[in-house]
Amino acid sequence: MKRALITGISGQDGSYLADLLLSKGYEVFGLARAGSSTKNVPEGVNVLTGDLEDHNSLKVAVIKSRPDEVYNLGGITDLKTAYESPERTRAVNYCAVGMLLEAALKVNKNVRFLQASSSEIFLPSAEPLKEDSPRDWETKNPYAWAKMMADRDFIQTQRKNNGVFCCSAILFSHESPRRSEKSVIRKITRTLVKIKLGLAAELSVGNIELKRDWGFAGDYVLAMWRMLQSGEPEDFVVATGQVHRVREVIDQAADWLDLDPKLVIKIAPEFYRPSEPHPKVGDIRRAEQILHWKPKVSFEALIEMMVKTDLAELTNKSDKTFLRR
């Protein structure tokens, strides 16, 4: 039986990956901070308490789990937090990667290690972004810097110099019903459901013309798993290859709830972000060719899934008569 250690087990990626690995017969260990919610962690996961800032807890987690595979999915992902705490972001998203990989190799020299990287590492481009697209080495974004340097200093260096099976999944924006309300899509779907139920009056949003390449987290974890089953360790872009506007999220969710978005949307200057001349969209041809992976859940199905989940959570029912079938 294979053993896997997942950091960030309580997040959307960690919990979906745990579901996948358990279905494949793995013994799964998950690292979670003390006091964090584990409501999405599936039954059968061995939850270990630790923190990516606490290197000793990482060593203990590795010793207890003795993993064949490590998926480092934890870290600071909120850009507001990253800018407010750049040193902590460096410690969690950069330093901890090297520490965790080193600890895993001491326990199992043949360990396979996956780092969750980000599309934020790339320079904006008019063309879809590939694995070798130019990096934004001059970035002022602490989150992007930490991800980019962790890829270079730990993943690529260990792979090239020491033959370690380690790779980076370059993840574009992805969502799910398990996502925090800090995410724009979750905020939109949940607030619109509250409006439908009379629990809120309006949805305050920023620039509704912003474009993103949004996918479903449950699809993306399959790509991560296949990366560690491959014959050679390689980095892969994990995305959908399509872009959608925030406006489309609102329209799609409102349509399912039979709401008129013009009556409930408020454009709030404090949330406004200028449109990018080149929204980041991923080129997933290598993942399709080598991993035989492509996303299954469409943008429309993703929004529907999130609306239905928010509706069920807020009403304790899943069959509201106004929800279009």
C-alpha positions as a Markdown table, in Angstrom:
| # | Residue | x | y | z |
|---|---|---|---|---|
| 1 | Met | 0.0 | 0.0 | 0.0 |
| 2 | Lys | 1.4 | 3.4 | -1.0 |
| 3 | Arg | 1.6 | 6.1 | 1.6 |
| 4 | Ala | 1.1 | 9.8 | 0.9 |
| 5 | Leu | 1.6 | 13.0 | 2.9 |
| 6 | Ile | -0.5 | 16.0 | 1.9 |
| 7 | Thr | 0.1 | 19.4 | 3.3 |
| 8 | Gly | -2.9 | 21.8 | 3.3 |
| 9 | Ile | -5.2 | 18.8 | 3.8 |
| 10 | Ser | -8.1 | 21.0 | 5.0 |
| 11 | Gly | -8.0 | 23.1 | 1.8 |
| 12 | Gln | -10.0 | 22.4 | -1.3 |
| 13 | Asp | -7.0 | 20.8 | -3.2 |
| 14 | Gly | -5.9 | 18.8 | -0.2 |
| 15 | Ser | -9.3 | 17.3 | 0.5 |
| 16 | Tyr | -10.1 | 16.5 | -3.1 |
| 17 | Leu | -6.7 | 14.9 | -3.5 |
| 18 | Ala | -7.3 | 12.8 | -0.3 |
| 19 | Asp | -10.6 | 11.6 | -1.8 |
| 20 | Leu | -8.7 | 10.5 | -4.9 |
| 21 | Leu | -5.9 | 8.8 | -3.2 |
| 22 | Leu | -8.1 | 6.9 | -0.7 |
| 23 | Ser | -10.1 | 5.6 | -3.7 |
| 24 | Lys | -6.9 | 4.3 | -5.1 |
| 25 | Gly | -6.0 | 2.4 | -1.9 |
| 26 | Tyr | -3.4 | 4.8 | -0.5 |
| 27 | Glu | -2.8 | 5.3 | 3.2 |
| 28 | Val | -3.2 | 9.0 | 3.4 |
| 29 | Phe | -1.7 | 11.4 | 6.0 |
| 30 | Gly | -2.6 | 15.1 | 6.0 |
| 31 | Leu | -0.9 | 18.0 | 7.7 |
| 32 | Ala | -3.3 | 20.6 | 9.2 |
| 33 | Arg | -2.7 | 23.6 | 11.5 |
| 34 | Ala | -4.0 | 23.3 | 15.1 |
| 35 | Gly | -7.5 | 24.7 | 15.2 |
| 36 | Ser | -8.1 | 24.6 | 11.5 |
| 37 | Ser | -11.4 | 23.2 | 10.2 |
| 38 | Thr | -11.2 | 19.7 | 8.9 |
| 39 | Lys | -14.9 | 19.5 | 7.7 |
| 40 | Asn | -13.8 | 18.7 | 4.2 |
| 41 | Val | -11.2 | 16.1 | 5.1 |
| 42 | Pro | -12.5 | 12.7 | 4.2 |
| 43 | Glu | -12.8 | 9.9 | 6.7 |
| 44 | Gly | -9.8 | 7.6 | 6.6 |
| 45 | Val | -7.2 | 10.4 | 6.5 |
| 46 | Asn | -4.6 | 10.3 | 9.3 |
| 47 | Val | -4.6 | 14.0 | 10.3 |
| 48 | Leu | -1.3 | 15.3 | 11.7 |
| 49 | Thr | -1.1 | 18.6 | 13.5 |
| 50 | Gly | 1.7 | 20.9 | 12.2 |
| 51 | Asp | 2.6 | 24.1 | 10.5 |
| 52 | Leu | 4.7 | 25.0 | 7.5 |
| 53 | Glu | 6.4 | 27.7 | 9.5 |
| 54 | Asp | 7.4 | 25.1 | 12.1 |
| 55 | His | 10.1 | 23.0 | 10.5 |
| 56 | Asn | 10.3 | 20.6 | 13.4 |
| 57 | Ser | 6.6 | 19.7 | 12.9 |
| 58 | Leu | 7.4 | 19.0 | 9.2 |
| 59 | Lys | 10.1 | 16.6 | 10.2 |
| 60 | Val | 7.8 | 14.9 | 12.7 |
| 61 | Ala | 5.0 | 14.6 | 10.0 |
| 62 | Val | 7.4 | 13.0 | 7.5 |
| 63 | Ile | 8.7 | 10.6 | 10.1 |
| 64 | Lys | 5.2 | 9.5 | 11.1 |
| 65 | Ser | 3.9 | 9.2 | 7.6 |
| 66 | Arg | 7.0 | 7.7 | 5.9 |
| 67 | Pro | 5.6 | 8.7 | 2.6 |
| 68 | Asp | 6.2 | 7.3 | -0.9 |
| 69 | Glu | 4.6 | 10.5 | -2.3 |
| 70 | Val | 4.5 | 14.0 | -0.9 |
| 71 | Tyr | 2.0 | 16.7 | -2.2 |
| 72 | Asn | 2.9 | 20.1 | -0.8 |
| 73 | Leu | -0.4 | 21.9 | -1.3 |
| 74 | Gly | -0.4 | 24.1 | 1.8 |
| 75 | Gly | 0.7 | 27.7 | 2.1 |
| 76 | Ile | -0.4 | 31.3 | 1.9 |
| 77 | Thr | -2.6 | 31.7 | -1.2 |
| 78 | Asp | -4.4 | 35.0 | -0.4 |
| 79 | Leu | -2.6 | 37.9 | -2.1 |
| 80 | Lys | -3.8 | 40.4 | 0.5 |
| 81 | Thr | -2.1 | 38.3 | 3.2 |
| 82 | Ala | 1.0 | 37.8 | 1.1 |
| 83 | Tyr | 1.5 | 41.6 | 0.6 |
| 84 | Glu | 0.7 | 42.3 | 4.3 |
| 85 | Ser | 3.2 | 39.6 | 5.5 |
| 86 | Pro | 5.9 | 39.2 | 3.0 |
| 87 | Glu | 8.4 | 37.6 | 5.4 |
| 88 | Arg | 5.8 | 35.0 | 6.6 |
| 89 | Thr | 5.0 | 34.3 | 2.9 |
| 90 | Arg | 8.6 | 33.7 | 2.2 |
| 91 | Ala | 8.9 | 31.3 | 5.2 |
| 92 | Val | 5.8 | 29.4 | 4.3 |
| 93 | Asn | 5.8 | 29.4 | 0.5 |
| 94 | Tyr | 9.5 | 29.2 | 0.0 |
| 95 | Cys | 11.6 | 28.1 | 2.9 |
| 96 | Ala | 9.2 | 25.3 | 4.0 |
| 97 | Val | 9.4 | 23.7 | 0.5 |
| 98 | Gly | 13.1 | 23.1 | 0.8 |
| 99 | Met | 12.7 | 21.9 | 4.4 |
| 100 | Leu | 9.9 | 19.5 | 3.6 |
| 101 | Leu | 11.7 | 18.0 | 0.6 |
| 102 | Glu | 14.9 | 17.6 | 2.5 |
| 103 | Ala | 13.1 | 15.8 | 5.4 |
| 104 | Ala | 11.2 | 13.5 | 3.0 |
| 105 | Leu | 14.4 | 12.5 | 1.2 |
| 106 | Lys | 16.0 | 11.6 | 4.6 |
| 107 | Val | 13.2 | 9.2 | 5.3 |
| 108 | Asn | 12.8 | 7.8 | 1.8 |
| 109 | Lys | 15.5 | 8.6 | -0.8 |
| 110 | Asn | 13.1 | 7.4 | -3.5 |
| 111 | Val | 10.2 | 9.7 | -2.5 |
| 112 | Arg | 8.2 | 11.4 | -5.2 |
| 113 | Phe | 7.5 | 15.1 | -4.4 |
| 114 | Leu | 4.9 | 17.5 | -5.9 |
| 115 | Gln | 5.0 | 21.2 | -5.3 |
| 116 | Ala | 1.9 | 23.3 | -6.0 |
| 117 | Ser | 3.2 | 26.2 | -8.0 |
| 118 | Ser | 1.1 | 29.0 | -9.6 |
| 119 | Ser | 0.4 | 30.9 | -12.8 |
| 120 | Glu | 1.4 | 34.0 | -10.9 |
| 121 | Ile | 5.1 | 33.2 | -11.7 |
| 122 | Phe | 4.6 | 34.1 | -15.4 |
| 123 | Leu | 5.0 | 37.3 | -17.2 |
| 124 | Pro | 1.7 | 38.3 | -18.8 |
| 125 | Ser | 1.5 | 37.2 | -22.4 |
| 126 | Ala | -0.9 | 37.5 | -25.4 |
| 127 | Glu | -0.3 | 33.8 | -26.0 |
| 128 | Pro | -1.4 | 30.9 | -23.8 |
| 129 | Leu | 1.2 | 30.2 | -21.1 |
| 130 | Lys | 3.3 | 27.1 | -21.3 |
| 131 | Glu | 5.7 | 25.4 | -18.9 |
| 132 | Asp | 8.7 | 27.3 | -20.4 |
| 133 | Ser | 7.0 | 30.7 | -20.8 |
| 134 | Pro | 9.1 | 33.6 | -19.4 |
| 135 | Arg | 9.0 | 34.0 | -15.6 |
| 136 | Asp | 8.4 | 37.4 | -13.9 |
| 137 | Trp | 11.8 | 37.6 | -12.2 |
| 138 | Glu | 11.2 | 41.2 | -11.3 |
| 139 | Thr | 7.9 | 40.7 | -9.6 |
| 140 | Lys | 7.0 | 42.7 | -6.5 |
| 141 | Asn | 4.3 | 40.1 | -5.6 |
| 142 | Pro | 5.6 | 38.2 | -2.5 |
| 143 | Tyr | 3.4 | 35.2 | -3.3 |
| 144 | Ala | 4.6 | 34.9 | -6.9 |
| 145 | Trp | 8.2 | 35.4 | -5.9 |
| 146 | Ala | 8.1 | 32.6 | -3.3 |
| 147 | Lys | 6.5 | 30.2 | -5.7 |
| 148 | Met | 8.9 | 31.0 | -8.5 |
| 149 | Met | 12.0 | 30.7 | -6.3 |
| 150 | Ala | 10.8 | 27.5 | -4.7 |
| 151 | Asp | 10.4 | 26.0 | -8.2 |
| 152 | Arg | 13.9 | 27.0 | -9.2 |
| 153 | Asp | 15.9 | 26.5 | -6.0 |
| 154 | Phe | 14.3 | 23.3 | -4.7 |
| 155 | Ile | 12.3 | 21.5 | -7.4 |
| 156 | Gln | 14.4 | 22.1 | -10.5 |
| 157 | Thr | 17.8 | 22.0 | -8.6 |
| 158 | Gln | 17.1 | 18.7 | -6.9 |
| 159 | Arg | 15.8 | 17.2 | -10.0 |
| 160 | Lys | 18.7 | 18.3 | -12.2 |
| 161 | Asn | 21.6 | 17.9 | -9.8 |
| 162 | Asn | 20.5 | 14.9 | -7.7 |
| 163 | Gly | 18.0 | 13.0 | -9.8 |
| 164 | Val | 15.2 | 13.5 | -7.3 |
| 165 | Phe | 11.7 | 12.8 | -8.6 |
| 166 | Cys | 10.2 | 16.2 | -7.9 |
| 167 | Cys | 8.0 | 18.4 | -10.0 |
| 168 | Ser | 5.9 | 21.5 | -9.9 |
| 169 | Ala | 2.2 | 21.6 | -10.9 |
| 170 | Ile | 1.8 | 25.2 | -12.3 |
| 171 | Leu | -1.8 | 25.7 | -11.2 |
| 172 | Phe | -4.1 | 28.3 | -12.8 |
| 173 | Ser | -7.1 | 29.6 | -10.9 |
| 174 | His | -9.3 | 26.8 | -9.7 |
| 175 | Glu | -12.5 | 26.8 | -7.6 |
| 176 | Ser | -14.9 | 24.4 | -6.0 |
| 177 | Pro | -17.7 | 24.3 | -3.4 |
| 178 | Arg | -14.9 | 23.7 | -0.8 |
| 179 | Arg | -13.3 | 27.1 | -1.6 |
| 180 | Ser | -13.0 | 29.9 | 0.9 |
| 181 | Glu | -15.3 | 32.9 | 0.5 |
| 182 | Lys | -12.2 | 34.9 | 0.0 |
| 183 | Ser | -12.3 | 33.7 | -3.6 |
| 184 | Val | -14.3 | 35.9 | -6.0 |
| 185 | Ile | -16.4 | 33.0 | -7.4 |
| 186 | Arg | -17.3 | 31.6 | -4.0 |
| 187 | Lys | -18.2 | 35.1 | -2.8 |
| 188 | Ile | -20.4 | 35.6 | -5.8 |
| 189 | Thr | -22.3 | 32.3 | -5.7 |
| 190 | Arg | -22.8 | 32.4 | -1.9 |
| 191 | Thr | -23.9 | 36.0 | -1.8 |
| 192 | Leu | -26.4 | 35.5 | -4.7 |
| 193 | Val | -27.9 | 32.5 | -2.9 |
| 194 | Lys | -28.2 | 34.6 | 0.3 |
| 195 | Ile | -30.0 | 37.3 | -1.8 |
| 196 | Lys | -32.4 | 34.7 | -3.2 |
| 197 | Leu | -33.1 | 33.4 | 0.3 |
| 198 | Gly | -33.6 | 36.9 | 1.7 |
| 199 | Leu | -30.4 | 36.8 | 3.8 |
| 200 | Ala | -28.6 | 39.6 | 1.9 |
| 201 | Ala | -29.6 | 42.6 | -0.1 |
| 202 | Glu | -26.8 | 43.0 | -2.6 |
| 203 | Leu | -23.5 | 41.8 | -4.0 |
| 204 | Ser | -20.6 | 44.2 | -3.9 |
| 205 | Val | -18.0 | 43.5 | -6.5 |
| 206 | Gly | -15.1 | 45.2 | -8.3 |
| 207 | Asn | -14.2 | 45.0 | -11.9 |
| 208 | Ile | -16.7 | 42.6 | -13.5 |
| 209 | Glu | -14.7 | 42.6 | -16.8 |
| 210 | Leu | -11.7 | 40.9 | -15.2 |
| 211 | Lys | -10.8 | 37.7 | -17.0 |
| 212 | Arg | -9.4 | 34.4 | -15.6 |
| 213 | Asp | -8.7 | 30.9 | -16.6 |
| 214 | Trp | -10.9 | 29.1 | -14.0 |
| 215 | Gly | -11.1 | 25.3 | -13.5 |
| 216 | Phe | -12.5 | 22.8 | -11.0 |
| 217 | Ala | -10.1 | 21.8 | -8.2 |
| 218 | Gly | -11.4 | 18.2 | -8.3 |
| 219 | Asp | -10.1 | 17.9 | -11.9 |
| 220 | Tyr | -6.7 | 19.5 | -11.1 |
| 221 | Val | -5.8 | 17.0 | -8.3 |
| 222 | Leu | -6.0 | 14.2 | -10.9 |
| 223 | Ala | -3.3 | 15.9 | -12.9 |
| 224 | Met | -1.2 | 16.2 | -9.8 |
| 225 | Trp | -1.5 | 12.5 | -9.1 |
| 226 | Arg | -0.7 | 11.6 | -12.6 |
| 227 | Met | 2.4 | 13.7 | -12.5 |
| 228 | Leu | 3.8 | 11.5 | -9.7 |
| 229 | Gln | 2.9 | 8.3 | -11.6 |
| 230 | Ser | 4.8 | 9.4 | -14.7 |
| 231 | Gly | 8.0 | 7.8 | -15.9 |
| 232 | Glu | 10.0 | 11.0 | -15.6 |
| 233 | Pro | 9.6 | 14.0 | -13.3 |
| 234 | Glu | 8.4 | 17.1 | -15.2 |
| 235 | Asp | 6.6 | 20.3 | -14.5 |
| 236 | Phe | 3.2 | 20.8 | -16.0 |
| 237 | Val | 0.7 | 23.7 | -16.6 |
| 238 | Val | -2.7 | 22.7 | -15.1 |
| 239 | Ala | -5.5 | 24.9 | -16.5 |
| 240 | Thr | -8.5 | 24.9 | -18.8 |
| 241 | Gly | -7.1 | 26.9 | -21.7 |
| 242 | Gln | -10.2 | 29.1 | -21.6 |
| 243 | Val | -10.9 | 32.5 | -20.1 |
| 244 | His | -14.1 | 33.9 | -18.6 |
| 245 | Arg | -15.1 | 37.3 | -17.2 |
| 246 | Val | -16.3 | 37.9 | -13.7 |
| 247 | Arg | -19.5 | 39.2 | -15.3 |
| 248 | Glu | -20.1 | 35.7 | -16.7 |
| 249 | Val | -19.8 | 34.2 | -13.3 |
| 250 | Ile | -22.5 | 36.6 | -12.0 |
| 251 | Asp | -24.8 | 36.0 | -15.0 |
| 252 | Gln | -24.4 | 32.2 | -14.8 |
| 253 | Ala | -25.1 | 32.0 | -11.1 |
| 254 | Ala | -28.0 | 34.6 | -11.3 |
| 255 | Asp | -29.6 | 32.7 | -14.1 |
| 256 | Trp | -29.7 | 29.5 | -12.1 |
| 257 | Leu | -31.3 | 31.4 | -9.2 |
| 258 | Asp | -33.7 | 33.3 | -11.4 |
| 259 | Leu | -32.3 | 36.6 | -10.3 |
| 260 | Asp | -31.8 | 39.8 | -12.3 |
| 261 | Pro | -28.2 | 40.7 | -11.7 |
| 262 | Lys | -28.8 | 44.4 | -12.6 |
| 263 | Leu | -31.0 | 44.7 | -9.5 |
| 264 | Val | -28.7 | 43.1 | -6.9 |
| 265 | Ile | -25.1 | 44.0 | -8.1 |
| 266 | Lys | -23.2 | 47.0 | -6.7 |
| 267 | Ile | -19.9 | 48.0 | -8.1 |
| 268 | Ala | -17.6 | 48.8 | -5.1 |
| 269 | Pro | -14.5 | 50.9 | -5.8 |
| 270 | Glu | -12.6 | 49.3 | -2.9 |
| 271 | Phe | -12.8 | 45.9 | -4.7 |
| 272 | Tyr | -11.9 | 47.3 | -8.1 |
| 273 | Arg | -8.8 | 46.0 | -9.9 |
| 274 | Pro | -7.9 | 47.2 | -13.4 |
| 275 | Ser | -8.2 | 44.8 | -16.3 |
| 276 | Glu | -5.0 | 43.2 | -17.4 |
| 277 | Pro | -4.0 | 43.7 | -21.1 |
| 278 | His | -3.2 | 40.0 | -21.3 |
| 279 | Pro | -5.2 | 37.8 | -18.9 |
| 280 | Lys | -3.3 | 34.6 | -18.0 |
| 281 | Val | -4.6 | 31.5 | -19.7 |
| 282 | Gly | -2.9 | 28.1 | -19.7 |
| 283 | Asp | -1.7 | 26.0 | -22.6 |
| 284 | Ile | -2.4 | 22.4 | -21.4 |
| 285 | Arg | -1.2 | 20.5 | -24.5 |
| 286 | Arg | 1.7 | 18.8 | -22.7 |
| 287 | Ala | -0.6 | 17.6 | -19.9 |
| 288 | Glu | -2.9 | 16.3 | -22.6 |
| 289 | Gln | -0.2 | 14.5 | -24.5 |
| 290 | Ile | 2.0 | 13.1 | -21.6 |
| 291 | Leu | -0.4 | 12.8 | -18.7 |
| 292 | His | -3.5 | 12.1 | -20.8 |
| 293 | Trp | -5.3 | 14.6 | -18.7 |
| 294 | Lys | -7.7 | 17.4 | -19.5 |
| 295 | Pro | -10.4 | 19.1 | -17.3 |
| 296 | Lys | -13.8 | 17.4 | -17.4 |
| 297 | Val | -16.0 | 20.0 | -15.5 |
| 298 | Ser | -17.0 | 22.9 | -17.7 |
| 299 | Phe | -17.1 | 26.5 | -16.5 |
| 300 | Glu | -20.9 | 26.4 | -16.5 |
| 301 | Ala | -21.0 | 23.1 | -14.6 |
| 302 | Leu | -18.6 | 24.5 | -12.0 |
| 303 | Ile | -20.8 | 27.5 | -11.3 |
| 304 | Glu | -23.9 | 25.3 | -11.1 |
| 305 | Met | -22.1 | 23.0 | -8.7 |
| 306 | Met | -21.2 | 25.9 | -6.4 |
| 307 | Val | -24.6 | 27.5 | -6.5 |
| 308 | Lys | -26.3 | 24.2 | -5.6 |
| 309 | Thr | -23.8 | 23.5 | -2.8 |
| 310 | Asp | -24.3 | 27.0 | -1.3 |
| 311 | Leu | -28.0 | 26.6 | -1.6 |
| 312 | Ala | -27.9 | 23.3 | 0.3 |
| 313 | Glu | -25.6 | 24.6 | 3.0 |
| 314 | Leu | -27.7 | 27.8 | 3.6 |
| 315 | Thr | -31.1 | 26.0 | 3.6 |
| 316 | Asn | -30.2 | 22.5 | 4.6 |
| 317 | Lys | -32.1 | 21.4 | 1.5 |
| 318 | Ser | -30.9 | 20.6 | -2.0 |
| 319 | Asp | -34.2 | 20.7 | -3.9 |
| 320 | Lys | -35.4 | 24.3 | -4.0 |
| 321 | Thr | -38.3 | 24.6 | -6.5 |
| 322 | Phe | -36.8 | 27.8 | -8.0 |
| 323 | Leu | -33.6 | 26.1 | -8.9 |
| 324 | Arg | -33.6 | 25.3 | -12.6 |
| 325 | Arg | -33.2 | 21.6 | -13.4 |
